[in-house]
């Protein structure tokens, strides 16, 4: 398993590498504020191989969440390209992006984002049902995952009856139930106490490793680094490899 960083001058229309699940090419995101251009991400390029766990480190406001949103098709780049497998997300319509996210991406957010009017079982099975798959199969997959995250006995509970750690475990199950290609986690332990955060992180890593899923996590916590295959830091809009925490990565020479 490895990840290759590409030089910023690589053409955004370069042919994608078939052995990489995620490919970013010269990805830039900027905003107009009071007549001035503010660049959040500046010509970011990166390859992520299938099954890798990649950590994005950076202080609040550095662009971690923006990068995840671009990879997940929630936000649109000012320029550059995002490829997932052979799909170029930056050329898809809003409708096609929605369908692609539904079918191929699982999200874990800091604030859980569970639907309060749905039970635990209904929240977890929702991605499965949105794909129009068998309700019976979806419930079977959901109950299997709920047992795996230790919440089989809370299937009929509503989110407001759960602790923060329990809600995040439900969110993890929801992100994985439809067998996505890619899991994106945005500060998944940021709203939890230290001990609960460690438990949730361990569970997320175990489940993604066991199922061979690719996980990209944005965080400000250095504690996650020891578990990662590759670590990047975002600073002043640039993606910088942390070579000490990323022994498996080798930069591609221009």
BAFI-3210 file (N, C-alpha, C; in Angstrom, 3 decimals, decimal comma, padded with zeros to 6 digits):
// residues 254
n [1|2|3|4|5|6|7|8|9|10|11|12|13|14|15|16|17|18|19|20|21|22|23|24|25|26|27|28|29|30|31|32|33|34|35|36|37|38|39|40|41|42|43|44|45|46|47|48|49|50|51|52|53|54|55|56|57|58|59|60|61|62|63|64|65|66|67|68|69|70|71|72|73|74|75|76|77|78|79|80|81|82|83|84|85|86|87|88|89|90|91|92|93|94|95|96|97|98|99|100|101|102|103|104|105|106|107|108|109|110|111|112|113|114|115|116|117|118|119|120|121|122|123|124|125|126|127|128|129|130|131|132|133|134|135|136|137|138|139|140|141|142|143|144|145|146|147|148|149|150|151|152|153|154|155|156|157|158|159|160|161|162|163|164|165|166|167|168|169|170|171|172|173|174|175|176|177|178|179|180|181|182|183|184|185|186|187|188|189|190|191|192|193|194|195|196|197|198|199|200|201|202|203|204|205|206|207|208|209|210|211|212|213|214|215|216|217|218|219|220|221|222|223|224|225|226|227|228|229|230|231|232|233|234|235|236|237|238|239|240|241|242|243|244|245|246|247|248|249|250|251|252|253|254]
n.u [000,841|000,645|001,130|001,258|002,700|002,201|003,962|003,191|003,006|001,939|-000,118|-003,605|-005,163|-003,929|-003,540|-005,275|-003,848|-004,198|-003,938|-004,562|-006,978|-008,033|-007,410|-005,928|-005,499|-003,725|-005,468|-007,423|-008,944|-010,656|-011,981|-014,014|-013,687|-014,832|-013,942|-011,425|-009,308|-009,310|-007,335|-007,856|-007,012|-004,204|-003,295|-003,233|-002,067|-002,381|-002,153|-004,046|-003,896|-005,912|-007,393|-005,784|-005,016|-005,258|-004,155|-005,052|-003,584|-003,868|-004,324|-007,317|-009,324|-007,461|-008,011|-008,627|-011,223|-012,356|-010,864|-011,663|-014,367|-014,188|-013,069|-015,155|-017,138|-018,913|-018,316|-017,199|-014,316|-012,229|-010,390|-008,658|-008,668|-010,598|-010,398|-012,057|-011,479|-012,203|-013,771|-014,329|-014,872|-015,057|-016,266|-018,855|-022,445|-024,640|-026,657|-025,561|-023,319|-024,539|-025,689|-023,358|-022,047|-023,956|-023,773|-021,068|-019,503|-018,818|-019,604|-018,304|-019,009|-018,038|-020,108|-021,939|-024,506|-026,916|-030,289|-032,818|-035,471|-035,499|-034,970|-032,125|-031,661|-032,993|-031,555|-029,008|-029,567|-030,406|-028,628|-028,445|-031,101|-031,593|-030,289|-032,001|-031,997|-032,673|-034,884|-034,934|-032,371|-030,906|-031,655|-030,614|-027,848|-027,530|-028,163|-026,115|-023,871|-024,534|-024,349|-021,648|-020,594|-021,379|-024,001|-026,347|-028,494|-029,657|-031,103|-033,715|-033,794|-033,849|-031,741|-031,432|-031,445|-029,049|-025,567|-022,798|-020,628|-021,931|-023,633|-021,733|-020,727|-022,953|-022,997|-020,654|-021,307|-023,382|-021,933|-020,592|-022,347|-023,337|-021,223|-019,100|-016,763|-014,991|-014,228|-014,799|-013,736|-014,399|-012,909|-013,701|-013,532|-013,624|-015,708|-015,868|-014,989|-011,636|-011,111|-013,387|-013,132|-010,804|-011,706|-013,720|-012,213|-010,520|-012,418|-013,449|-011,160|-010,662|-012,948|-012,814|-010,348|-010,783|-012,695|-011,355|-011,513|-010,859|-009,685|-009,866|-008,958|-009,618|-008,127|-007,162|-005,751|-002,821|-002,596|-003,681|-001,879|-000,103|-001,485|-001,813|-001,248|-000,158|000,676|-000,360|000,223|-001,596|-000,792|-000,902|-002,399|-001,114|-000,334|001,535|003,804|004,384|007,228|008,330|006,227|005,167|006,189|005,773|005,476|006,611|007,785|006,911|009,181|009,756]
n.v [-001,185|002,183|005,733|008,297|011,454|014,136|016,460|019,942|021,053|019,226|018,320|019,028|017,503|015,161|011,633|009,490|007,451|003,986|002,442|003,943|005,043|007,560|010,647|013,726|016,695|019,516|021,025|023,712|026,008|028,911|032,004|034,924|037,776|040,731|042,022|040,989|038,163|035,148|032,451|029,177|026,532|025,665|024,652|021,807|018,490|014,961|011,428|008,644|005,421|002,444|001,236|002,591|004,553|007,819|010,772|014,127|016,830|019,924|023,301|024,898|026,186|025,852|024,532|021,854|020,660|021,781|020,534|017,852|018,167|018,834|016,500|014,781|015,770|017,629|020,291|022,589|022,831|025,688|025,498|022,781|019,158|016,367|012,964|009,905|006,622|005,936|008,120|011,465|013,826|016,580|017,293|016,508|016,845|018,477|016,704|014,226|014,183|013,979|011,438|009,937|010,344|009,151|006,465|005,729|006,950|007,287|009,202|010,600|012,764|015,504|016,350|014,306|014,275|012,810|011,833|013,169|012,267|009,667|006,248|004,502|002,190|002,933|005,234|004,165|002,360|004,007|004,983|002,623|002,132|004,418|003,852|002,218|-000,469|-003,805|-003,788|-005,724|-006,876|-004,619|-004,142|-006,420|-006,059|-003,713|-004,455|-006,262|-004,566|-002,841|-004,583|-005,041|-002,561|-002,449|-001,731|-003,143|-003,504|-001,037|-000,457|000,471|002,875|006,496|009,168|011,227|009,887|008,770|008,699|010,937|009,428|007,063|008,006|008,701|006,210|005,100|006,772|005,953|003,326|003,902|005,164|003,056|001,059|000,714|-000,203|001,603|003,038|004,816|006,373|009,328|011,247|013,822|015,416|013,325|012,674|015,019|016,106|014,694|013,346|012,619|009,820|008,536|009,376|008,023|005,394|005,440|006,144|003,898|001,953|002,891|002,657|-000,115|-001,178|-000,077|-001,061|-003,842|-004,191|-003,338|-000,702|002,609|005,299|008,688|011,134|014,171|016,146|017,858|016,674|015,273|012,757|010,844|010,298|008,146|005,936|006,150|005,525|007,382|010,796|014,108|017,613|020,606|023,757|027,155|026,860|024,865|021,399|019,449|016,872|014,842|013,475|012,018|010,836|009,380|006,822|005,152|006,495|007,825|010,609|011,593|012,087|015,086]
n.w [000,000|-000,870|-001,323|-003,658|-004,042|-006,212|-008,326|-008,323|-010,838|-012,558|-015,250|-015,125|-016,733|-017,076|-017,680|-015,485|-012,860|-012,893|-010,632|-008,457|-006,156|-005,470|-007,044|-007,158|-008,958|-009,309|-007,659|-006,780|-004,577|-004,146|-002,787|-003,121|-001,237|-000,096|-002,396|-002,648|-003,405|-001,752|-001,183|-000,418|-000,880|-002,768|-005,776|-005,231|-005,328|-005,368|-004,901|-003,872|-002,797|-003,038|-000,057|001,723|004,687|005,167|006,684|007,184|008,457|010,238|011,358|012,660|010,074|008,109|005,758|005,685|005,921|003,662|001,637|001,983|001,344|-001,338|-002,414|-001,873|-003,481|-002,497|-002,462|-005,026|-007,052|-007,719|-009,720|-011,388|-010,840|-009,623|-009,310|-008,845|-008,860|-012,165|-012,558|-013,189|-011,045|-011,129|-013,472|-013,383|-013,288|-010,871|-010,147|-010,945|-009,296|-006,799|-007,004|-007,318|-004,854|-003,187|-003,923|-003,683|-001,660|001,797|004,646|007,642|010,142|012,340|014,036|013,950|012,520|012,408|011,639|013,485|013,712|012,949|013,842|015,290|013,748|011,369|010,624|010,049|007,995|005,975|003,782|002,304|001,543|000,027|-002,291|-003,526|-002,978|-001,736|000,984|002,942|002,738|003,351|006,015|007,183|006,724|008,171|010,824|011,293|011,245|013,377|015,509|015,354|016,075|018,635|019,310|019,010|020,709|020,734|018,519|018,061|019,269|019,476|018,181|020,166|022,518|022,860|023,819|023,017|022,033|021,330|019,328|017,390|016,775|015,563|013,338|012,060|011,368|009,589|007,557|006,425|005,683|003,075|001,648|000,560|-001,848|-000,757|002,342|004,051|006,690|008,862|011,336|013,250|015,955|017,234|018,738|021,015|024,275|025,439|026,025|024,963|022,353|021,517|021,603|019,635|017,384|017,169|016,567|014,107|012,498|012,666|011,393|008,802|007,938|008,068|006,089|003,901|003,054|001,790|003,656|004,368|006,551|008,142|010,589|013,645|015,511|016,687|017,691|016,069|014,150|014,546|013,698|011,003|007,474|005,783|006,179|005,780|005,964|005,980|005,020|004,646|002,310|000,915|000,374|002,360|002,634|005,453|006,109|008,212|009,487|007,493|006,261|004,058|001,707|-001,374|-003,006|-006,333|-008,885|-010,762]
ca.u [000,000|001,433|000,473|002,228|002,442|002,594|004,359|002,073|002,924|001,372|-001,303|-004,848|-005,805|-003,089|-004,270|-005,226|-003,176|-005,218|-003,785|-004,914|-008,418|-008,308|-006,356|-006,143|-004,572|-003,678|-006,758|-007,403|-010,239|-010,523|-013,219|-013,938|-014,106|-014,685|-013,150|-010,126|-009,346|-008,715|-007,064|-007,858|-006,153|-003,452|-002,676|-002,996|-002,055|-002,150|-002,728|-004,320|-004,143|-007,035|-007,112|-004,904|-005,550|-004,540|-004,523|-004,804|-003,412|-003,826|-005,086|-008,654|-009,310|-006,340|-008,500|-008,825|-012,610|-012,555|-010,296|-012,563|-015,589|-013,873|-012,912|-016,462|-018,081|-019,838|-017,916|-016,600|-013,013|-012,060|-009,697|-008,074|-009,518|-010,713|-010,778|-012,220|-011,362|-012,174|-014,786|-013,813|-015,950|-015,118|-017,047|-020,197|-023,537|-025,025|-027,423|-024,647|-022,507|-025,377|-025,794|-022,040|-021,853|-024,874|-023,366|-019,655|-018,775|-019,376|-019,148|-018,390|-018,828|-017,754|-021,339|-022,743|-025,466|-027,976|-031,626|-033,406|-036,788|-035,309|-034,304|-030,761|-031,757|-033,392|-030,442|-027,919|-030,005|-030,826|-027,854|-028,785|-032,423|-031,534|-029,797|-033,065|-031,689|-033,643|-035,033|-034,566|-030,915|-030,409|-031,832|-029,662|-026,530|-027,550|-028,101|-024,761|-022,966|-024,878|-023,749|-020,195|-020,221|-021,835|-025,263|-027,452|-029,631|-030,191|-031,589|-034,985|-033,658|-033,661|-030,430|-031,357|-031,327|-027,697|-024,428|-022,039|-019,858|-022,859|-024,075|-020,674|-020,674|-024,042|-022,560|-019,660|-022,052|-024,098|-020,966|-020,042|-023,363|-023,556|-019,956|-018,597|-015,370|-014,173|-014,809|-014,241|-014,044|-014,028|-012,793|-014,701|-013,444|-013,500|-016,802|-015,914|-013,909|-010,430|-011,234|-014,401|-012,550|-009,880|-012,515|-014,388|-011,178|-010,107|-013,507|-013,476|-010,016|-010,861|-013,973|-012,350|-009,277|-011,345|-013,441|-010,467|-011,922|-009,919|-010,140|-009,165|-009,454|-009,130|-008,102|-006,096|-005,164|-001,618|-002,680|-004,112|-000,743|000,534|-002,294|-001,967|-000,265|000,454|000,210|-000,104|-000,132|-002,035|-000,263|-000,962|-002,993|-000,304|-000,348|002,929|004,022|005,149|008,005|008,619|005,013|004,680|007,323|005,467|005,251|007,770|007,386|007,207|010,116|009,304]
ca.v [000,000|003,410|006,919|009,100|012,882|014,576|017,847|020,841|021,454|018,161|018,757|018,520|016,584|013,973|010,377|009,010|006,176|002,976|001,804|004,901|005,218|008,997|011,418|015,175|017,330|020,983|021,414|025,040|026,555|030,289|032,732|036,378|038,435|042,189|042,416|040,322|036,713|034,378|031,088|028,199|025,447|026,197|023,666|020,576|017,242|013,815|010,129|007,783|004,049|001,765|000,612|003,410|005,486|009,080|011,817|015,521|017,630|021,367|024,054|025,308|027,153|025,613|023,988|020,398|020,331|022,171|019,490|016,703|018,486|018,772|015,082|014,164|016,365|018,529|021,613|022,571|023,484|026,832|024,897|021,481|017,986|015,272|011,674|008,727|005,589|006,546|009,171|012,814|014,480|018,004|017,529|015,973|017,748|018,357|015,466|013,086|014,206|013,447|009,989|009,336|010,324|008,171|005,098|005,387|007,646|007,319|010,379|010,651|014,170|015,799|016,501|013,098|014,483|011,812|012,405|012,964|011,617|008,271|005,414|004,084|001,259|003,678|006,101|003,385|001,718|005,008|004,957|001,402|002,311|005,469|003,245|001,403|-001,879|-004,558|-003,373|-006,853|-006,960|-003,447|-004,336|-007,441|-005,430|-002,731|-005,136|-006,814|-003,474|-002,357|-005,540|-004,849|-001,335|-002,577|-001,024|-003,981|-003,338|000,319|-000,298|001,186|004,144|007,702|009,754|012,037|009,000|008,203|009,555|011,383|008,308|006,144|008,625|008,610|004,808|004,969|007,467|005,100|002,229|004,472|005,462|001,830|000,044|000,499|-000,639|002,654|002,978|005,772|006,956|010,628|011,551|015,202|015,576|012,408|012,602|016,393|016,466|013,662|013,402|011,919|008,366|008,128|009,624|006,936|004,205|005,622|006,088|002,501|001,245|003,329|002,069|-001,560|-001,489|000,253|-002,002|-005,172|-004,211|-002,895|000,607|003,727|006,290|009,964|011,805|015,501|016,299|018,699|015,869|014,535|011,393|009,951|010,096|006,839|004,904|006,454|005,083|008,581|012,018|015,393|018,830|021,702|025,014|028,242|026,381|023,815|020,074|019,118|015,537|014,672|012,259|011,237|010,077|008,738|006,045|004,357|007,350|008,309|011,624|011,363|013,087|015,794]
ca.w [000,000|-000,897|-001,851|-004,364|-004,165|-007,536|-008,362|-008,582|-012,239|-013,379|-015,969|-014,557|-017,668|-017,220|-017,538|-014,112|-012,620|-012,666|-009,331|-007,421|-006,015|-005,492|-007,683|-007,193|-009,892|-009,281|-007,113|-006,160|-004,142|-003,667|-002,577|-003,193|-000,007|-000,112|-003,553|-002,638|-003,580|-000,660|-001,647|000,675|-001,349|-003,899|-006,666|-004,472|-006,104|-004,492|-005,251|-002,721|-003,230|-002,394|001,222|002,556|005,681|004,996|007,635|006,825|009,661|010,031|012,349|012,243|008,987|007,183|004,496|005,772|005,583|002,264|000,796|002,048|000,610|-002,764|-002,755|-001,790|-004,408|-001,812|-002,914|-006,362|-007,133|-008,607|-010,857|-011,086|-011,016|-008,659|-009,892|-007,988|-009,890|-013,490|-012,622|-012,991|-010,326|-011,432|-014,689|-013,201|-012,930|-009,468|-009,993|-011,029|-008,086|-005,722|-007,200|-007,078|-003,401|-002,620|-004,231|-003,556|-000,595|003,141|005,383|009,103|010,481|013,750|014,807|013,762|011,417|012,378|011,474|014,820|013,657|012,566|014,835|014,961|012,622|010,176|010,243|009,459|006,755|004,995|002,533|001,582|000,951|-000,990|-003,521|-004,093|-002,769|-000,955|002,375|003,799|002,733|004,057|007,459|007,597|006,770|009,255|012,124|011,418|011,612|014,717|016,442|015,296|016,800|020,019|019,521|018,554|021,609|020,633|017,145|018,011|019,996|018,674|018,468|021,380|023,667|022,817|024,164|021,854|021,499|020,680|018,076|016,393|016,339|014,591|012,119|011,403|010,747|008,439|006,498|005,859|005,425|001,638|001,064|-000,333|-002,281|-000,016|003,555|004,400|008,089|009,179|012,783|013,814|017,416|017,726|019,633|022,041|025,249|024,976|026,078|023,994|021,030|021,200|021,341|018,349|016,356|017,024|015,899|012,713|011,807|012,567|010,404|007,454|007,599|007,851|004,831|002,835|002,561|001,815|004,629|004,443|007,748|008,487|012,037|014,197|016,571|016,302|018,203|014,994|013,239|014,734|013,041|009,576|006,495|005,231|006,834|005,138|006,690|005,122|005,537|003,669|001,070|000,304|000,975|002,628|003,162|006,680|005,808|009,424|009,837|006,280|005,726|002,868|000,543|-002,090|-003,954|-007,734|-009,391|-011,969]
c.u [000,881|000,616|001,536|001,802|002,968|002,981|003,216|001,935|002,397|000,088|-002,562|-005,573|-004,965|-003,913|-004,150|-004,509|-004,217|-005,115|-004,080|-006,427|-008,799|-007,125|-006,766|-005,083|-004,742|-004,974|-006,644|-008,820|-010,008|-011,896|-012,959|-014,490|-013,789|-013,762|-011,778|-010,309|-008,628|-008,560|-006,962|-006,932|-005,510|-002,729|-002,275|-003,069|-001,677|-002,776|-002,911|-004,662|-005,251|-006,593|-006,248|-005,692|-004,677|-005,064|-004,131|-004,760|-003,393|-004,664|-006,455|-008,561|-008,224|-006,787|-008,739|-010,230|-012,920|-012,036|-011,177|-013,832|-015,375|-013,739|-014,276|-017,510|-019,131|-019,576|-017,268|-015,309|-013,075|-011,352|-009,090|-009,101|-009,472|-011,174|-010,983|-012,424|-011,318|-013,227|-014,168|-014,925|-016,139|-015,868|-018,488|-021,209|-023,866|-025,787|-026,508|-023,715|-023,277|-025,478|-024,465|-021,762|-022,709|-024,340|-021,962|-018,894|-019,541|-018,780|-019,321|-018,047|-018,573|-019,028|-022,395|-023,728|-026,470|-029,328|-032,420|-034,734|-036,709|-034,635|-032,873|-030,772|-032,068|-032,283|-029,364|-028,327|-030,350|-029,982|-028,172|-030,111|-032,415|-031,026|-030,854|-032,828|-032,730|-033,679|-034,608|-033,046|-030,307|-030,530|-030,859|-028,259|-026,441|-027,416|-026,728|-023,776|-023,259|-024,320|-022,241|-019,759|-020,788|-023,152|-026,471|-028,695|-030,235|-030,807|-032,850|-034,961|-033,511|-032,353|-030,340|-031,291|-029,934|-026,664|-023,718|-021,253|-020,743|-023,353|-022,996|-020,489|-021,793|-023,633|-021,538|-020,350|-022,786|-023,151|-020,502|-021,087|-023,534|-022,269|-019,386|-017,169|-014,467|-014,938|-014,059|-014,686|-013,506|-014,085|-013,762|-014,650|-013,439|-014,564|-016,938|-014,803|-012,782|-010,598|-012,243|-013,874|-011,620|-010,638|-013,165|-013,381|-010,738|-011,161|-013,564|-012,345|-010,175|-011,838|-013,514|-011,230|-009,850|-012,050|-012,618|-010,819|-010,795|-010,495|-009,250|-009,785|-008,800|-009,206|-007,035|-005,343|-003,973|-001,660|-003,011|-002,940|-000,170|-000,220|-002,288|-000,888|000,523|-000,159|000,607|-000,471|-000,532|-001,600|-000,231|-001,403|-002,257|-000,422|001,095|003,027|004,817|005,959|008,278|007,429|004,491|005,777|007,053|005,334|006,581|007,315|007,760|008,115|009,576|009,990]
c.v [001,242|004,517|007,770|010,551|013,339|016,048|018,726|021,209|020,345|018,653|018,195|017,571|015,331|012,717|009,875|007,674|005,134|002,344|002,757|005,057|006,690|009,714|012,888|015,778|018,847|021,586|022,741|025,437|027,930|030,934|034,222|036,954|039,920|042,651|041,801|038,813|036,042|032,941|030,152|027,030|025,888|025,072|022,388|019,358|016,077|012,572|009,311|006,390|003,407|001,082|001,423|004,199|006,732|010,098|013,186|016,328|019,119|022,063|024,422|026,384|026,928|025,071|022,496|020,001|020,685|021,089|018,243|016,950|018,465|017,316|014,393|014,762|017,233|019,972|021,480|023,377|024,713|026,397|023,573|020,373|017,042|014,037|010,677|007,558|006,284|007,639|010,521|013,662|015,934|018,306|017,048|017,074|017,555|017,053|014,250|013,025|013,609|011,933|009,298|009,261|009,238|006,751|004,744|006,019|007,558|008,484|010,171|012,077|014,347|015,807|015,457|013,188|013,338|012,514|012,127|012,226|010,160|007,514|005,115|003,173|002,001|004,604|005,322|002,802|002,714|005,003|003,743|001,577|003,373|004,935|002,344|-000,081|-002,522|-004,094|-004,488|-006,992|-005,801|-003,594|-005,380|-006,840|-004,444|-003,410|-005,768|-005,745|-002,940|-003,297|-005,325|-003,611|-001,322|-001,902|-001,826|-003,778|-001,940|000,594|000,541|002,497|005,302|008,381|010,537|011,205|008,389|009,205|009,988|010,252|007,305|006,715|008,518|007,177|004,507|005,601|006,643|003,942|002,724|004,716|004,212|000,846|-000,269|000,154|000,398|002,388|003,726|006,260|008,241|010,982|012,937|015,407|014,623|012,276|013,985|016,806|015,482|013,877|012,474|010,405|007,849|008,290|008,507|005,657|004,276|005,529|004,651|001,707|001,600|002,689|000,564|-001,910|-001,178|-000,688|-003,367|-005,273|-003,700|-001,541|001,625|004,798|007,525|010,751|013,166|015,661|017,321|017,928|015,069|013,090|010,387|009,517|008,689|005,716|005,030|005,793|006,273|009,807|013,226|016,510|019,898|023,000|026,034|027,740|025,250|022,512|019,615|017,730|015,598|013,387|011,402|010,366|009,275|007,915|005,345|005,192|007,791|009,361|011,246|012,477|013,774|015,225]
c.w [000,000|-001,499|-002,500|-004,412|-005,507|-007,512|-008,816|-010,051|-013,142|-014,024|-015,347|-015,487|-017,895|-017,003|-016,113|-014,015|-012,236|-011,286|-008,180|-007,359|-006,144|-006,116|-007,721|-008,104|-009,853|-008,742|-006,353|-005,774|-003,552|-003,581|-002,772|-001,904|-000,094|-001,234|-003,626|-002,804|-002,424|-001,124|-000,451|000,346|-002,654|-004,646|-005,933|-005,399|-005,196|-005,098|-003,980|-003,229|-002,410|-001,108|002,154|003,593|005,639|005,994|007,079|008,113|009,312|011,079|011,790|011,168|007,963|005,834|004,507|005,329|004,140|001,331|000,812|001,244|-000,904|-003,218|-002,786|-002,705|-003,755|-002,235|-004,291|-006,362|-008,031|-009,876|-010,415|-011,168|-009,833|-009,418|-008,763|-008,934|-011,259|-013,672|-012,293|-012,363|-010,744|-012,722|-014,550|-012,894|-011,446|-009,225|-010,006|-009,826|-006,906|-005,815|-006,916|-005,576|-002,756|-002,770|-003,760|-002,394|000,715|003,904|006,880|009,504|011,981|014,593|014,423|012,585|011,275|012,237|012,748|014,824|013,228|013,699|014,395|013,743|011,320|009,696|009,515|008,108|005,655|003,721|001,667|000,844|-000,145|-002,325|-004,167|-003,947|-001,856|000,499|003,328|003,879|003,511|005,560|007,979|007,734|007,929|010,612|012,359|011,865|013,013|015,784|016,503|016,074|018,216|020,325|019,040|019,411|021,558|019,261|017,054|018,783|019,010|019,099|019,771|022,652|023,771|023,303|022,889|021,207|020,781|019,350|016,996|015,914|015,337|013,265|011,348|010,694|009,503|007,268|005,767|005,345|003,942|000,893|000,083|-000,774|-001,315|001,202|003,869|005,813|008,439|010,686|013,515|015,325|018,049|018,713|020,793|023,059|024,809|024,941|025,059|022,575|020,607|020,868|019,965|017,209|016,101|016,259|014,418|011,921|011,639|011,451|008,986|007,019|007,247|006,497|003,655|002,263|002,665|002,718|004,561|005,581|007,934|009,997|012,429|015,274|016,065|016,784|017,113|014,127|013,341|014,028|011,520|008,729|005,967|005,904|006,007|006,098|005,672|005,758|004,409|002,294|000,388|001,087|001,118|003,251|004,451|006,531|007,030|009,807|008,645|005,624|004,424|001,606|-000,080|-003,107|-005,376|-008,239|-010,647|-013,204]
res [x|x|x|x|x|x|x|x|x|x|x|x|x|x|x|x|x|x|x|x|x|x|x|x|x|x|x|x|x|x|x|x|x|x|x|x|x|x|x|x|x|x|x|x|x|x|x|x|x|x|x|x|x|x|x|x|x|x|x|x|x|x|x|x|x|x|x|x|x|x|x|x|x|x|x|x|x|x|x|x|x|x|x|x|x|x|x|x|x|x|x|x|x|x|x|x|x|x|x|x|x|x|x|x|x|x|x|x|x|x|x|x|x|x|x|x|x|x|x|x|x|x|x|x|x|x|x|x|x|x|x|x|x|x|x|x|x|x|x|x|x|x|x|x|x|x|x|x|x|x|x|x|x|x|x|x|x|x|x|x|x|x|x|x|x|x|x|x|x|x|x|x|x|x|x|x|x|x|x|x|x|x|x|x|x|x|x|x|x|x|x|x|x|x|x|x|x|x|x|x|x|x|x|x|x|x|x|x|x|x|x|x|x|x|x|x|x|x|x|x|x|x|x|x|x|x|x|x|x|x|x|x|x|x|x|x|x|x|x|x|x|x|x|x|x|x|x|x|x|x|x|x|x|x]
***
